[in-house]
Amino acid sequence: MTAPKPTTPRKVLGRLSLPERNYVANALRTETVGGVLLLAAAVTALLWANVPALSDSYESVSHFHLGPAALGLDLSVAHWAADGLLAIFFFVAGIELKRELVAGDLRDPKAAALPVVAALCGMAVPALVYVLTSAAGGGSLVGWAVPTATDIAFALAVLAVIGTSLPSALRAFLLTLAVVDDLFAILIIAVFFTSDLNFAALGGAVAGLVLFWLLLRKGVRGWYVYVPLALVVWALMYNSGVHATVAGVAMGLMLRCHRHEEEDHSPGEHIEHLVRPLSAGLAVPLFALFSAGVAVSGGALADVFTKPETLGVVLGLVVGKTLGIFGGTWLTARFTRASLSDDLAWADVLAVASLAGIGFTVSLLIGELAFDGDQAMTNEVKAAVLLGSLIAATLATVLLKIRNVKYRRMCEDEERDEDADGIPDVYEEDDPAYHLRLAAIYERKAAEHRRIAQEKAAARHGLAEVPGGAGEDHHRPA
């Protein structure tokens, strides 16, 4: 009887496959630009709302109503940004999740366990921290979901600003965390923040989604078909009482994200490539512009730490997120007997977990929904989200800077392409053809250096033979 072959321990946060690495790089490049715009929009909103000469105009623009009242869509500008523009954001999130499930790392249950468990723990622990903090101070528990969200765009903007290069495995982990986080955030919004249902409108929205799905399966093409249908589904979903962003994520999940043999990109990937810049560059920054404008005087910031609801939000983002994601990752590795990648340390996981405490966009949205009708508390919770995200960003900056030299070296190794074939060398080390190409390159370089050496030697020998030259007398010209 032969002994069983030893199995290689699975690595946590190991090197990505080449297609996954390229997808993550392209996605994060757009999100980084969008994150910088998001950061600029947030700063603009704060200035607009806090400069005395401008604050009244901010309120006027935010509360200006427009839209067809007959269709139940006479909404304020801020409302359009939250319910309309964020539907685009969640549409992209739905496509990302679908792609991860059918073509990305989440299609493998073993690989999916890590980001899913980490994301769930990264939502459950902040909610628990909020509940314990608010209950201990006699505050309201309705804001438990506010600190559960991660804002990937804002997190990447922080990375861009501080000049830190995360290795691709950590960036992919952060992106996947955010995708799973967005899914559960929309479930929380749909289940816990749904007002009285209008079943006629809800039935119409469901019928529209079914038609959307059938058209996709029949291979019908043309934006002029899908965009009007999407708008109708969104309007019906809004009037049904279910938060309108649910329509966005539902349509995103319906797109086909696996490739056929003749395709370079699946329809889902193609549409995501087209819509992501609109989401990251316009929809989310405009939402931030009309949502982040809250009073941030010294007294208001001090009050954040004295009220149980706002303190719960800050602690949930800074402490709960970090402990939840780090603990979930460690537990997954512990109970699946997986080991951390040789290139990384648990300090790296802690740094990324603290970065995930930046809960800007969706946290602001949930704060508005949780404390709807109490404008004073809504503004205080928004201030808590801003302050908590700032503290989390500062903490992450310190932790990441400590490891930045190692990250830079890892990124250089990941990008090195000595044979100039467009594929990083780390993905070709087991390919004999790669080593033959390198050998040919080095042989050409060696031949060139030998030629240069012979020319230099001949020139030196010729100079030494010139009568009366510098070789005989260093004090007279040749």
C-alpha positions in Angstrom: 0.0 0.0 0.0 1.5 3.3 -1.1 1.7 6.2 1.3 -0.5 9.2 0.4 1.2 12.1 -1.4 1.9 15.0 0.9 -0.2 18.0 0.0 1.2 21.5 -0.4 -0.3 23.9 2.2 -2.6 26.5 0.5 -1.2 30.0 0.7 -3.3 32.9 1.9 -2.9 36.1 -0.2 -0.6 34.4 -2.6 0.3 35.6 -6.1 -2.7 36.2 -8.4 -3.1 34.5 -11.7 -2.0 36.7 -14.7 -5.6 37.3 -16.0 -6.8 38.2 -12.5 -3.8 40.5 -11.9 -4.5 42.4 -15.2 -8.2 42.7 -14.3 -7.5 44.0 -10.8 -4.9 46.4 -12.1 -7.3 47.9 -14.7 -10.1 48.1 -12.2 -8.1 49.7 -9.4 -6.5 52.2 -11.9 -10.0 53.7 -12.6 -11.0 53.5 -8.9 -7.9 55.3 -7.9 -8.7 58.2 -10.2 -12.3 58.2 -9.0 -11.1 58.1 -5.4 -9.0 61.3 -5.9 -12.1 62.9 -7.4 -14.2 61.6 -4.5 -11.7 63.1 -2.0 -11.8 66.4 -3.9 -15.6 66.4 -3.9 -15.7 65.7 -0.1 -13.3 68.6 0.6 -15.4 70.8 -1.6 -18.6 69.9 0.1 -17.1 70.6 3.5 -15.8 74.0 2.4 -19.1 74.8 0.7 -21.2 73.9 3.7 -18.9 75.6 6.3 -17.9 78.9 4.8 -20.5 81.3 6.1 -20.9 83.1 2.8 -21.6 79.9 0.9 -23.4 77.6 3.3 -26.9 79.0 2.4 -26.3 78.3 -1.3 -25.2 74.7 -0.4 -28.5 74.1 1.3 -30.4 75.7 -1.5 -28.8 73.6 -4.2 -29.0 70.4 -2.2 -32.7 70.8 -1.5 -33.7 72.1 -4.9 -36.4 69.8 -6.3 -36.7 68.6 -9.9 -38.2 65.7 -11.8 -41.7 64.6 -12.9 -44.0 64.8 -9.9 -46.7 62.7 -11.7 -44.3 59.8 -11.7 -43.4 60.2 -8.0 -39.9 61.5 -9.0 -40.0 65.1 -7.8 -36.8 64.7 -5.8 -34.2 67.0 -4.4 -30.7 67.2 -5.9 -29.3 65.4 -2.9 -32.0 62.7 -3.2 -31.2 62.2 -6.9 -27.6 61.8 -6.0 -28.3 59.2 -3.3 -31.0 57.2 -5.1 -30.1 57.8 -8.7 -26.4 58.2 -9.1 -25.6 55.5 -6.5 -27.7 53.0 -8.5 -24.9 53.3 -11.1 -22.3 52.6 -8.4 -24.2 49.5 -7.3 -24.7 48.4 -10.9 -20.9 48.2 -11.3 -20.6 46.5 -7.9 -23.1 43.9 -9.1 -21.1 43.2 -12.2 -17.9 43.0 -10.1 -19.5 40.4 -7.8 -20.9 38.4 -10.7 -17.5 38.3 -12.4 -15.8 37.2 -9.2 -18.3 34.4 -8.7 -18.0 33.0 -12.3 -14.5 34.0 -13.5 -12.6 35.4 -10.5 -11.3 34.0 -7.2 -14.7 33.6 -5.7 -15.6 30.8 -8.1 -13.3 28.5 -6.1 -15.0 27.9 -2.7 -11.6 27.5 -1.0 -10.3 30.7 -2.3 -13.6 32.5 -1.7 -13.7 31.5 1.9 -11.1 34.1 2.9 -12.5 37.3 1.5 -16.1 36.3 2.3 -15.4 35.4 5.9 -13.2 38.5 6.3 -15.9 40.7 4.9 -18.6 39.2 7.0 -16.5 39.6 10.2 -15.6 43.1 8.9 -19.3 44.0 9.0 -20.4 42.0 12.0 -17.8 43.3 14.4 -18.3 47.0 13.6 -22.1 46.5 14.1 -21.4 44.8 17.4 -19.1 47.6 18.5 -21.7 50.2 17.6 -24.5 48.3 19.5 -22.4 47.9 22.6 -21.2 51.5 22.6 -24.6 53.0 21.9 -26.4 50.7 24.3 -23.9 51.5 27.1 -24.6 55.2 26.6 -28.4 54.9 26.3 -28.3 55.8 22.6 -30.3 54.7 19.6 -29.5 51.3 18.0 -30.9 52.1 14.6 -27.5 53.2 13.3 -25.9 49.7 13.7 -25.3 49.4 10.0 -23.5 52.7 9.5 -19.9 51.5 10.3 -20.2 48.3 8.3 -19.3 49.6 4.9 -15.9 50.0 3.2 -15.2 52.6 0.5 -12.7 51.1 -1.9 -12.4 54.4 -4.0 -11.6 56.5 -0.9 -9.1 53.8 0.3 -7.3 53.8 -3.0 -7.3 57.6 -3.0 -5.5 57.5 0.3 -2.9 55.1 -1.2 -2.4 57.4 -4.1 -2.0 60.5 -1.9 0.5 58.9 0.5 2.4 57.2 -2.3 2.2 53.7 -1.1 2.4 50.8 -3.5 0.5 47.7 -2.3 1.4 44.4 -3.8 -1.2 43.1 -6.2 -2.3 40.3 -3.8 -3.2 42.8 -1.1 -4.9 45.2 -3.6 -7.0 42.3 -4.9 -7.9 41.3 -1.3 -9.0 44.9 -0.6 -11.0 45.0 -3.8 -12.7 41.7 -3.2 -13.5 42.7 0.4 -15.2 45.8 -0.9 -17.2 43.9 -3.5 -18.5 41.4 -0.9 -19.0 44.3 1.4 -21.1 46.2 -1.2 -23.3 43.1 -1.7 -24.1 42.8 2.0 -24.6 46.5 2.3 -27.3 46.5 -0.4 -28.9 43.5 1.3 -29.0 45.5 4.6 -30.5 48.5 2.8 -33.1 46.3 1.1 -34.1 44.3 4.2 -33.8 46.8 7.0 -34.4 50.2 5.3 -37.4 49.4 3.1 -40.4 51.7 3.8 -44.1 50.7 3.2 -44.2 48.6 0.0 -46.2 49.5 -3.1 -46.8 46.0 -4.5 -48.0 47.3 -7.9 -44.7 49.2 -8.4 -42.7 46.4 -7.0 -44.4 43.9 -9.3 -43.6 46.2 -12.3 -40.0 46.5 -11.2 -39.7 42.7 -11.0 -41.4 42.3 -14.4 -38.9 44.8 -15.8 -36.0 42.9 -14.4 -37.3 39.6 -15.9 -37.6 41.3 -19.3 -34.0 42.7 -18.8 -32.8 39.1 -18.1 -34.7 37.6 -21.1 -33.3 40.2 -23.5 -29.8 39.4 -22.3 -30.3 35.7 -22.8 -31.7 36.2 -26.3 -28.6 38.1 -27.2 -30.4 41.4 -27.9 -27.9 44.2 -28.2 -28.2 48.0 -28.2 -27.9 50.6 -25.5 -31.1 52.2 -26.8 -33.0 49.0 -25.6 -31.4 48.6 -22.2 -30.9 52.2 -20.9 -34.6 53.1 -21.2 -35.6 49.8 -19.7 -33.1 50.3 -16.8 -34.6 53.8 -16.1 -38.1 52.3 -16.0 -37.0 49.5 -13.6 -35.2 52.1 -11.4 -38.3 54.4 -11.3 -40.6 51.5 -10.4 -38.2 50.2 -7.7 -38.0 53.7 -6.2 -41.8 54.0 -6.1 -42.1 50.5 -4.6 -40.6 51.6 -1.3 -37.5 49.4 -1.8 -34.3 51.5 -2.1 -33.8 52.2 -5.7 -30.1 51.2 -5.7 -31.3 47.6 -5.4 -32.3 47.8 -9.1 -28.7 48.7 -10.0 -27.1 45.7 -8.3 -29.9 43.3 -9.6 -29.2 44.3 -13.2 -25.5 44.1 -12.7 -25.8 40.5 -11.4 -27.8 39.5 -14.5 -25.0 40.3 -17.0 -23.0 37.4 -18.4 -19.5 37.6 -17.1 -17.9 34.4 -18.5 -16.3 34.5 -21.9 -17.2 32.4 -24.9 -14.3 31.0 -27.0 -14.5 33.7 -29.6 -14.6 36.6 -27.1 -11.8 38.6 -25.7 -14.1 40.1 -23.1 -17.5 39.0 -21.7 -20.5 41.4 -22.1 -20.3 42.1 -18.4 -16.6 43.0 -18.5 -17.2 45.2 -21.6 -20.1 47.1 -20.0 -18.2 47.4 -16.7 -15.3 48.9 -18.6 -17.7 51.5 -20.1 -19.7 52.3 -17.0 -17.0 52.2 -14.3 -15.5 55.6 -15.3 -19.0 57.1 -15.1 -19.5 55.5 -11.6 -16.1 56.4 -10.2 -15.6 59.7 -11.9 -19.1 61.2 -11.8 -21.7 59.3 -9.8 -19.8 58.7 -6.5 -18.1 62.2 -6.4 -21.4 63.9 -7.0 -23.0 61.9 -4.2 -20.2 62.9 -1.9 -20.6 66.5 -2.9 -24.2 66.6 -1.8 -23.9 64.3 1.1 -20.6 65.2 2.9 -21.5 68.9 3.5 -22.0 68.9 7.3 -20.9 71.4 9.9 -17.5 70.5 11.3 -16.8 73.1 13.9 -14.6 72.3 16.8 -17.7 71.9 19.0 -19.4 69.6 16.5 -16.3 67.4 16.3 -16.0 67.3 20.1 -19.7 66.2 20.3 -18.9 63.2 18.2 -17.0 61.6 21.1 -19.7 62.5 23.7 -22.8 61.0 22.0 -23.2 57.2 22.1 -24.4 57.0 18.5 -21.6 59.0 16.9 -19.0 57.4 19.2 -20.3 54.0 18.1 -19.8 54.9 14.5 -16.2 56.1 15.0 -15.2 53.1 17.1 -17.0 50.8 14.7 -15.0 52.1 11.7 -11.6 52.4 13.4 -11.7 49.5 15.8 -14.4 47.2 14.6 -13.4 47.1 11.0 -9.7 46.5 11.8 -10.4 43.7 14.3 -13.2 42.1 12.3 -11.2 41.8 9.0 -7.9 40.9 10.7 -9.7 38.4 12.9 -11.7 36.9 10.1 -8.6 36.4 8.0 -6.6 34.9 10.8 -9.5 32.5 11.7 -9.9 31.4 8.1 -6.2 30.7 7.8 -6.2 28.9 11.2 -9.1 26.6 10.5 -8.4 25.8 6.9 -4.8 25.1 7.7 -3.6 27.6 5.1 -0.5 29.6 5.6 0.2 33.2 4.8 2.1 34.0 1.6 5.9 33.8 2.2 6.2 37.4 0.9 3.8 38.9 3.5 3.4 39.1 7.2 0.3 39.5 9.5 1.3 43.1 9.9 0.4 43.6 6.3 -3.1 42.1 6.9 -3.5 44.4 9.8 -2.6 47.5 7.7 -5.1 46.6 5.0 -7.8 45.9 7.6 -7.3 49.3 9.1 -7.5 50.8 5.6 -10.9 49.1 5.2 -12.1 51.3 8.1 -12.6 54.1 5.5 -16.4 53.8 5.2 -17.3 56.9 3.3 -19.9 56.6 0.5 -22.2 53.7 1.6 -21.8 54.7 5.3 -23.1 58.1 4.5 -26.0 56.6 2.6 -26.9 54.2 5.4 -26.6 57.1 7.9 -29.2 59.1 6.0 -31.5 56.1 5.8 -31.1 55.1 9.5 -31.8 58.5 10.9 -34.3 59.6 8.3 -36.5 62.4 9.8 -33.9 63.5 12.3 -31.7 66.0 10.4 -29.6 67.0 13.4 -28.7 63.4 14.2 -28.1 62.6 10.5 -25.6 65.5 10.3 -23.9 64.3 13.5 -23.6 60.8 12.2 -22.2 62.1 8.9 -19.6 64.0 10.9 -18.8 60.8 12.8 -18.3 58.9 9.5 -16.0 61.6 8.2 -14.0 61.7 11.4 -13.9 57.9 11.7 -12.7 57.5 8.1 -10.0 60.2 8.7 -8.7 58.4 11.8 -8.7 55.0 9.9 -6.9 56.6 7.0 -4.3 58.1 9.3 -3.8 54.8 11.1 -3.5 52.9 7.9 -1.0 55.5 6.5 1.3 54.9 9.5 1.1 51.1 9.3 1.6 51.0 5.5 4.5 53.5 5.6 6.4 51.2 8.0 6.2 48.4 5.4 6.5 50.6 2.3 10.1 49.7 1.4 9.1 46.0 1.3 6.0 46.8 -0.7 8.0 48.8 -3.3 10.5 45.9 -3.7 7.6 43.4 -4.2 6.0 45.7 -6.7 9.2 46.0 -8.7 9.6 42.2 -8.7 6.0 41.9 -9.9 6.5 44.4 -12.7 10.0 43.2 -14.0 9.9 42.1 -17.6 13.5 41.5 -18.7 12.5 39.7 -22.0 10.1 42.6 -22.9 7.3 40.3 -24.0 4.6 42.2 -22.0 4.3 39.4 -19.3 6.0 39.9 -15.9 8.9 37.5 -15.4 7.4 36.0 -12.2 4.7 34.4 -14.4 7.2 32.8 -16.8 9.8 31.3 -14.4 8.5 27.7 -15.2 8.5 28.3 -19.0 11.7 26.9 -20.7 11.1 29.4 -23.6 11.4 32.3 -21.2 14.8 31.1 -20.1 16.0 30.6 -23.7 14.8 34.2 -24.5 16.8 35.5 -21.5 19.8 33.5 -22.5 19.7 35.0 -26.0 19.3 38.5 -24.6 22.3 38.0 -22.2 24.4 36.5 -25.1 23.8 39.6 -27.2 24.6 41.8 -24.3 27.8 39.8 -23.6 28.8 40.0 -27.3 28.3 43.8 -27.3 30.4 44.2 -24.1 33.2 42.1 -25.6 33.2 44.3 -28.7 33.3 47.5 -26.6 36.1 46.0 -24.5 38.2 45.1 -27.6 37.7 48.6 -29.0 38.8 50.2 -25.7 41.8 47.9 -25.5 42.8 48.7 -29.1 42.5 52.4 -28.5 44.6 52.2 -25.4 47.3 50.1 -27.2 47.4 52.6 -30.1 47.8 55.5 -27.8 50.7 53.9 -26.0 52.6 53.4 -29.3 52.5 57.1 -30.5 56.0 58.5 -30.3 56.3 61.1 -27.7 52.7 60.4 -26.7 51.1 60.5 -23.3 52.2 57.0 -22.7 55.9 58.1 -22.6 55.7 61.5 -21.1 52.7 62.6 -19.1 53.9 66.2 -19.2 54.0 66.8 -23.0 51.1 66.6 -25.4 51.1 63.7 -28.0 
